[in-house]
């Protein structure tokens, strides 16, 4: 059984701040609630294809850069005791 992937949205969050000012403004621009966006960033939900399409348009992300913003997997260092 595979674990659900966790994504690193730090680059996306930076772009949101740069282009929209706040995550709430971005959420409204993609026709979602701020709560929905919070759930995505906490790994409790995922962006739909429509959200990615709208978000890319709002943020001026070109198609070949979508993966960098929406699909960068979190990297965890091995824990030692």
C-alpha positions in Angstrom: 0.0 0.0 0.0 1.3 3.4 -0.9 1.2 6.5 1.3 -0.6 9.6 0.0 2.0 12.1 -1.4 2.7 15.3 0.5 3.6 18.3 -1.5 5.8 21.3 -0.8 3.8 24.4 -1.7 6.4 26.9 -0.5 7.1 28.2 -4.0 3.4 28.4 -4.8 2.8 30.3 -1.6 5.5 32.8 -2.5 4.0 33.3 -5.9 0.6 33.8 -4.4 2.0 36.5 -2.0 3.8 38.1 -4.9 0.9 38.2 -7.3 -2.2 38.3 -5.1 -1.0 39.7 -1.7 -2.8 37.2 0.4 -3.9 33.5 0.2 -7.5 34.7 0.8 -7.4 36.9 -2.3 -6.0 34.0 -4.3 -8.7 31.7 -3.0 -11.4 34.1 -4.2 -9.7 34.4 -7.6 -9.9 30.6 -8.1 -13.5 30.6 -6.7 -12.6 28.7 -3.6 -12.7 29.4 0.1 -9.7 30.3 2.2 -10.5 27.2 4.3 -10.2 25.0 1.3 -6.8 26.5 0.5 -5.7 26.0 4.1 -6.7 22.3 3.9 -4.7 21.8 0.7 -1.6 23.4 2.2 -2.0 21.2 5.3 -2.2 18.1 3.1 -5.9 17.4 4.0 -7.1 18.0 0.4 -5.7 18.4 -3.1 -6.0 20.9 -5.8 -8.4 19.8 -8.6 -7.3 20.2 -12.2 -9.7 23.1 -12.5 -8.1 24.8 -9.5 -4.6 24.3 -11.0 -5.8 25.7 -14.3 -7.4 28.8 -12.7 -4.5 29.2 -10.3 -1.9 29.1 -13.1 -3.8 31.7 -15.0 -4.2 34.0 -12.0 -0.5 33.6 -11.1 0.9 33.8 -14.6 2.4 30.3 -14.4 3.2 28.9 -17.8 2.3 25.3 -18.5 5.8 23.8 -18.3 6.2 25.3 -14.9 3.0 24.0 -13.3 4.8 21.0 -11.8 7.3 23.2 -9.9 4.5 25.0 -8.2 1.8 22.4 -7.7 3.6 19.0 -7.7 6.9 19.4 -5.8 7.0 16.5 -3.3 8.1 17.2 0.3 11.5 15.8 1.1 12.0 14.4 4.6 15.4 13.8 6.1 15.8 10.4 7.9 15.3 10.7 11.6 18.0 9.4 13.9 17.7 8.6 17.6 
